[in-house]
Amino acid sequence: MALGWKLHGDGKTMGPDDVVAPDERLSWGKTIGLGAQHVVAMFGATFVFPLIMGLNAQLAIMMSGIATICFLLIVNGKVPSYLGTSASFVGAVAAIRAQGGTSAEVTGAILVAGVVLALVGVAIHFLGSSVLHKVLPPVVTGAVVMLIGFNLAPVVANIYWPQDQWVALLVMAFTIICAVAFKGFVSRIAVFLALIFGYVISWLFDKVFGQITSYDAGAGKVTTHFRTNFDNLASQPWFGLPPSTTTGADGKELVGIHAPSFSVAAILLVLPAVIALIAENTGHVKAVAEMTKTDLDPYMGRAIAADGIGTVIASSVGGSPTTTYAENIGVMAATRVYSTAAYYVAAIVAIVFGLSPKFGALVASVPGGVLGGITVVLYGMIGLLGAKIWKENGVDFGNPINLVPVAAGIVIGIGNVSLVFTSDFTLGGIALGTIVAVVAYHVARAVAPADLRERADAAGGTMISLGEREGDYGDADGVDDLYQDAPNGPDRRH
């Protein structure tokens, strides 16, 4: 059952070898405490990525809670997971906005991607995962994840970093140190802690050095301004729905709740992210299966479809795309509490946060330099997770079937190479790179000699993996691989 939990023991104490199953719970006091941990674990990335995509973070937090509840109901409580904001769409969204796309076109494209992901999940549920593995082998999946991440490098270099290079440098250093120097839960929330650190540093720099002259994202031009600005915070109420999309006094869009609109060009830019979502959901389900010692293959299709449905629900009102979060899988690994009750608590808390305009105003005030320091780490990690897929599956780049087609796709994606069809339609960057990587791989495989095909199959040619190996919960969100946890116990660095 998705709801209705058995009490584990007396609900208050856990032995050293105790494991709380998904359909069990501890006392409600402890369950609420665990739910709070899950909120902290997902919090940083779930509202940082909407800011980067130009969407409303308050709305994203609220819809992540709603999407999580829908996910848990669809998987019948068998796959404990939290649906936070996905970073797999960030590159495509940046490309859409660079072409003058609106927020409505962004969320419309994301909604279509969610529908496609849901349909893929339904197909996997009825046909099995073998078909998917043949279409998207690790060499292709890794290439797509890599080009999605590295395509974002100009966004850091041209938009976020120049806003305040010294704050960005300090926040980057703090993120790296926090992720690798600390143990367990602290390393898992490195991005969230870096955000707080960045706020403090920005405030101190304002007091010590005064204003800076740089690009101001709020004004859309170079201005002289303070790094931190809380002018809008005091005027916002504590409770209320996220605002509707309006136009500010400067003519710029103030994004909030809105209906999506649909553009073919925007949709084609976003669809490659579906491949990354399939990969990360597959890896997360297998990670949870390993931790809970249960066979979750029958729920693989449900989980992928549920993620797609969560994205559709969120984007239908102007929210951000969703994905299962490995940060929260790491919390389960450390605590050995897999109760879905804690996830329902986390979802309810997220919805409450989403009903606070004051919280939304605080999130919207994040200084640009802080985002610069965080994104320079996150975007690079998204790209490197593609290489991680190759390594874990033993992809043989001595085989031209693997080397040649994905090499072309990656350079097209990273370099934003374009293919102009008409004055109104251009295919380029992530979309074109993904098409080349997928199609060219299968063409190369079809024309290659039999011995090369056999070598490709023998060396990681038939299995998707993004964090599915024991003790590894990598995620295409980039942030999630800041840590690695043992599947049945605390962090290995303890």
N, C-alpha and C positions, 0 to 999 in steps of 0.2 A: 504493500500500500504506500502511496506517496505521503499520506498523513497518518498519524497514529503510531507512536513510538513506544517500544517496550523499555522499561526502566532497566538500566544496566546495573546489576548488583543492588546496592543500597542507594545508588545515584550520587554518592558523595565521595567515595574513595575508589581509587584504581590501583591495582597491583602492578608490579613492574612489567608483567607480561600481558596485562589486560589490553584488549582492543575493543573499542565501542563501534559496533557495526552501524551501517547506514540507517537501519530500522530501529536502532536503539537510541537512548539519550541518557544523559546524566541529569541531576536535579536541574530545575529551571534556572536557578541561580548560576550554576556552573555553565549551563548551556548558553545563557545570555553573555557570560564572560567570554566563552569561546566564539560566540557570534561577533562580539566586539573585536576580537583578534582578526577575524575574517574581514571585518570592515576596514581595519587599519591596513591589512595586507593588500587589499584591492584598491584602496582609496587613491593613492598617489597617481597611478597610471590611469585610473578610470576618469579622473577629471583633468589630468594633464593633456591627454591625447585629444579630447574635444577642443581644448584651447588651441592646440596646434592646428587642428582642422578648421578652426573658425566657427565651431558650433558651441551651443550653450552648455556649459559644464554642469550647472544646476539641474538642467533637464536630463543630461546624460546620467548623472548619479541616480535620479529618481527612476528613470527607465531601466537602468541596470538592475535595480531591485525588482521591478515588475517582470523583466525578462528572466531573471533568475527563478522566480516563483513559477513562471510558465515552464521553464526548462525542467525543474524538479518534478512537476506534475506530468510532463510528457514522458520522461524516463521512468516514471512510476517510483521515484525515490531510490533507484538502483545506482545512479551515478552521481555522487555528491560533488557538485561543482558550483562555482560562482561565475556569472556572466558579467564581465567588466567590459570596458571600451576596448575595441580592437585597434591595434596600430597598423594592421595589414593594409588598411585603406588610406593611410596618411599620404603616401606618395601619389596615389591616384587623385586624392582630393586636392593636393597641392597643384597637380597638373591641370585639374578642372578650373581651379581659381586663377591660375596663370593665364588661362584662355578666356577669362572673363565670366566664368560660370558662377551662378548664384548659389546660395545655401540651399534653396529649394531643389536646384538641379543636382547638388551634391547628395542630398538625402534621398532624392528620387533614384539616383543611380545605386546608392547603397541599398535601398529597398529592393530593387531588382536583383542585386547580388544575393540578398537574403532569400529571396524566392528561389533562385537557382540553387543555393546551398541546401535549402529545405528539400527541393526535388531530388538532389543528389542523395541526401540522407534517406529519403523514401526508397529510392532505387537500391541503395546499399542494403536497406532493411529486407527487401524482397529478393534481391538477386545475389546478395553476398558481396564481400569486399574484394574478391579476386579480380573482378572486372576493373575496379578502380585502380588496383595495383598495377595492372597491365597498362592502363592509359597514362598513369602518373607514377612512373618509377622514381626512385630516389634521386637519380641524376637530374631529372626534370624538376622535381619538387624543390630540390636544393637550389637549382638555378633561379627559379621564380622567387623564392624567398630572398636570395641574395640580391637580385636586381631590384626588388621592392625596397630593400633597406638602403642600398648604395645610391639608388636614384634620388634619395633625399638629401644627399650631401650638399647640393647647392642651396637647399632651403636653410640649412644651418649656416652656411658660409655667407649667404646674401641677406638673410632676414633676421635671424635670432642673434647670432654671435655679434654682429656689428652694433647692436643696440647698446651693449655695455660689455666690452670685451674682458675687462678685468674681473667683473662679477662672474661672467660666464666661465672664465678660467678657474676661479676659486670654487665655483659650484661643481664644475667638472672634476676637479681634484678631490673634492669632498665626496662626491658620488663614488669614485673609484676606490678611495680609501675605505669608505663605509662598507662597500660591497665585499671587500676582500679581507679587511683587517678584523672584522667582528664576526661573531659566531651566531648561528641559528637565526632567530627571528629578526634581529637587528639588521643583518645583511639582507634579509628579504624585503625590508621596507626602506632600502637605501634611497630610492627615488623620493619617497615621501619625506624622509629626513633631510635630503638635499634641498627639497623645496622650502622647508622651514629655515634651514641654514641660509639659503639664498635670500629669503625675506629679511632675515636679521642683518645679513651683510649689506644688503641694499639700503636698509634703513640707516645703518651706521655710516655708510658712505655718504648718504644724503646729509647727515648731521656734520660729518667731518669735512667733506670735500664740496658739498653743495650740489648744484644742478649740473647735468651733463647736456651736451649738445650732440644728439644722435637721432637716428631714425626712431620715430615714435609710432608704434603700431596702431595706437588708438587714433592718432591724428592722420596717419597715412603719409607722413612726410617728416623731414628732419626738423626738429624743434629743440628748444632749450627747456628741459623739464626735470622734475625730480624722478628718481627711480621708483619710488613708492608713492602711490596716490590712493588714499582712502576716502576721498571726498564723497563718493557715492554710497559708502557703506552705512553711514549714520542715517541716511534718509530712507533706507530700505526696511520694510517690516520684517518681523521675525518669522511670520507664517504667511504663506500664500503660494499660489501656483507659479511656476516659472513664467517669465513675461512672454508676450507674443512678439514676433519679429516686427521691429519698427525701424524708422530712419532717424538717425541722430541729427543734431543741429548742423553738423559738418557734412551732411549728405551721405554718411557712411551707414551701412546696415548694422543694426543692433539685433543680433540673431536671438531668437527664442523659439517658442512653439510656432510651427508653421506646417502647412501642407506641402508635400513634395511635388515637384514637377519632373518631367522626364525628357531627357535629351539623349539621343543615340550616341553621340560622341562621348558624353560623360559616362554613359553605361559601359561602353567599350573600354574606357580607361579603368573602370572599377572592377570589372569581372575577373581579371587575374588574381585579385585578392582571395577569390573563392578557393583557389588551389592551396593557398597558404592556410586558410581556415580548415579545409579538409585535413591537411597534414597535422595541424596542431590539435584538432579535436581527436583525431585518431590516436596521436601520441598520448594525450591526456587520459582518454578512456583506458588505454592499455596500462598507463601508470597507476590509475586507481584500481584497476583489476589486479595488478601485481601487489599493491599494498593491502587490499582487502581479501586477497586469495580467493577471488570469485571469477567466474567466467562471464565477462561482460560483452563478449562478441555479439550476442543476440540484441544488445542495446546500442551497438555502435551506430547503426543507421538512425535510431531514435535520437541519439545524442547530437549527431550532425544536423538532423532535421530540426531539432529543438533549438540549436544555435541559430539556424537560419530563420526560424519563426521569431526568435527573440530579436534578431536584427530587423525583421519586418515590422514588428510591433513598435520598436524604438524609433525607427526612421519614419514611420507613418505619421508621427507628430513632430518630426524635426530633430529627433534624438540621434545619438551616435551608434555606430555598428557595435555588435557585441561578440564576445568570444569567451570560451572557458578559460579561467585564469589559473596558471600554474603557481602563482604566489599562494593561492589558497590551498592548492594541492600540497604545497610545501608545509603549510600550517598543519594539515592533517598528518603528514609524515612525521613531524616533530612531536605532535600530541598523541598520535594513534587514536584519535577520536574522529570517526568518519560519519558521525550522525548528521543526517540532513536537517535535523531540527536547528542546528547551529546556523545553517545556511538560510533557513527561513528567517531567523532572528536578524542575520546580517542584511537580508533583503529588505526587511521592514525598516531597519535603521537607515538604510540608503534612501528609501522612499521618504522617510521623515526629513532627512537632510535636503532632499529634492524639493520639499515643500517650504523651504526657508529662503526667501529672496535675499536676506542678509548674508547667508552662506554663499549664494550665487554671486553677490557683489564682491565678497572677499576673494573668491576664486578668480573672478575676472580681473582683479587688481595685481595678479602675478607679474612681476617685472620681466621685461623682455630678456634681460641678461641672464636671469635665472633659467628661463626656458632654453636659452642658448647653451648653458652648461649641461643641462639635463639631456637635451636632444642630441648633442654631439656624441654622447655615450650610447643612448638608446638606438639611434639610427644605425650606428656602426654595428651594434650587437644584432640588430635585425639581419643585416647583411651577412655577418659571420655565422649566424645560425644556419644559413644555407650551406656553408662549408662544413658545419657540424653534421648536417644530414649526410653529406657525402662521406665523411670520415666514418661515421657510425655504421654505414651500410657497405663500406669497402668499395666504393665506386672506383673503377679502374680507368684513370685518365690516360693510360697508355693505349687504350682502345679508342680509335677514332670515332666509333659510334657515339661514345660519351663525350669526347673532347670537342669535336668540330661543331656540331649543331648548337650545343649550349654555350660555347664560346661566342658565337655570333649573337645569340639571344641576349647574353649578359651585357655585351658591349652596347648593343642597341638600347637596352633598358637603362643602363647607367648613364650613357651618353646622351639620352633623350633624342636619339635618331628618329627622324620622322619620314613617313611615306605619305605624300600628298596625292589624294585621289581627285578632289575637286577643290574649288575655292572655299567650300563650306565644310569639307570633311577631310581631316588629316588623322592618320593613325601613327602613333609614335610612343616613345618612352616605354613605360611599363607594359602597356597593352601590346604594342608591336613586339617587344622583346619576349613576352610570354608566348605569343603566337608562334614566333620563330623557334623558340626553344622546344615547344611541344610538337609542332608540326614537323620541323626539320629533324628532330630526333627520330620520329616514327618513319619518316621518309628514308633517313640514313639507315635505319634498322632494316627496312624492307629491301634496300638495294645492296646491303652489305653481304659478304660471304658468310656462310653458315658458321665457320669457326669464330668469327668476330661476334656473332649473335650469341653463341654459346658462352664465350668469355664474358659478355655483358651480363648474361643471366647468372653466371656463377659468381660474379663479383657485385652483388648488391643491385641487381637489375629488376627485382620484382617486389620489393617491399617498401612501403612508405614508412618513414620513421621520423618523427620530430618529438623527441623526448620520450619514446616508448621503451627505451632500454632501462634496465634496472637502475634505480637511483637517479634518474635524469628527467627533469620536468621542463625541458626547453620549450619555448613558446615563440611564435613568430611576432609576438608583441615586443620582443627585444628585452624588456625589463625582466622577464621571468627567468632568464638564464643567468642572472646575477648570482645564483646560488645553486648548489646541488645537495639534495638530501637523500639519506638512505631511505629505502622504501618502507622499512618496517621499524624505524627507530629514529633517534635524533640525528642532527646534522653530523656528518662524518668528521667535521673539524673539532668536535667537542673533545 
